[in-house]
Structures are given as structure tokens and as C-alpha cells.
Amino acid sequence: MDDQQLDAVFRALGDRTRRDIVARLGAGEATVTELAQPYGMSLQAVSQHLRVLQRCGLISRGQHRQERPCRLEPQILDDALSWIEQSRRTWSQRTDRLQDRLDELQGGDQR
């Protein structure tokens, strides 16, 4: 995943409604009407959220008769999670090194 796509994924997930939609799609495909039910917003407003999610690759839309069901694309979430995990490891290592250094400095003061 390149930086631009990663930025788009995090921007998309920065909105609570879109995070809710992603969570709902984790349970299986859904239509725009089904996704709109929990919200007091128009189908057009939900469709705008879906376009944001689709542009960054988090969801795709199929074609089934007259409906275009939405489905989660979990590989994109896996890619974002990999980036988060790598960042977590990096910062964990840095804080461990900082703690080691602080322990060294405190140990030197006690002598």
C-alpha cells in the first residue's frame, strides 16, 4: 500500500459513520438501504460515505439484479493494520531504549 492510499484509508476511517459502515460490512454484504437504516440520513448521504470508502479501496460494490451490494475488502484493512503494527513495534523499541538509558543514568547516580 502506498502512502497516498494509506492516507486515504485513515481519512476515511476518521469519520464515525464510515467506521460504523465498515464494522457492519464486516458481518457481510449489505445494500445502501440496509446500511442507511441505523442513521437519520438520506440514501444520498450514505452513498457519499460509501464513495469515500470505495475510493480508498475499503469496500467494493457488486451487481445483483437491481441492487449493488457493498462488501468489505479486508486486505486493505490488513495493510493498514500492518502499518500500524510496524509503527507500534518501532515506538515500543524506542521507548524500551529510552527506559534502558534512564535506568543506566539512575544507576550511575547511586554509586
N, C-alpha and C positions, 0 to 999 in steps of 0.2 A: 504494500500500500504506500503510495507516495504521500508527501506532506500535504498537498492540496486536498487529496481525498480524506486524509486523516482530519484535517481542519474542518472539512465539510461534515464529517461524521460527528465530531464533537459539537459543532454549531447546531446540527440537527438535534442532537441529544440534550442540548442546553434548554430545550423547551419541554415543560412538564407534559403537555398534551401529547407531543411526539414520543416522549419516553413511555407514556401510558399505551400509546398505539403499538409501539414496538413490543412492550410486555404482552399486550393482548394477542399480537400475532405470534408470539412465542407458543401459544396454545394451539395455533392452527390458522389456516386461511380465513379471511373474513371479507365481506363486501364493504363498500363505503357506508352503506346504510347501517350495517351491523356495527361498524366502528364508530359511527356518529351517535348511536343510541345513548351512551352514558353522558353525553355533553349537550349543553344547551346552545348548540351552534348549528349553522346550516350545513347541508351536504357540501356546498361550495367551500366553506371554511375548512371542513375536514379534508376535502380534496386538495386544498392548498398545502396542508400539513403533509399529506401523502406525497405530493410532488417533491417537497423538500427531502423527504425520506428516500424517495425513488432516485432523485438526482445524485445523492451521495452513495447509493447502492445498498442501503439498508433493507429496502423492500423491492419487490418486483410485482408486476401486475399481470395476471393471466387473462385468458379469454375463455369464458364458459357460457355459451348461449348468449344471453343479453348482458350478462354480468362480467365484470372484470375483477375477480377476487384478488386481494392483496396477500402476499406471503412474505414472511421474513427471509432475509438472506443471511443466515448465521455466519457465513465465512467473514463477512465484513465486521461483525461484532467480534469474532475471534481475532481478526487482525488488529482491531483497536485494543482488545484485551492484551494481546501480545506486547503492544507498545507500552501500555500501562504497566504490565508486569516487568518489562525491561527497565522502565523508569523507576519502579519501586525497588528493584534489585540495586540499581545504581545508587539511589539515595540511601538505601539501607547500608550499603558498603561504605558510603561516605560518612554516615553518622557513626558507624562502628569504628572507623578510623579516627574520627574526632573523639569518640569516647576513649579509645585506646590512648590517644595523645593526652587527653585530660587526666587519665589515670596515671600516665607517666609523670606528668607535671606535678600532680598531687603527691605522688610517691617520692619525688625528689625533694619536696618541701619538708617531708617528715624526717629526713636524715639529719 
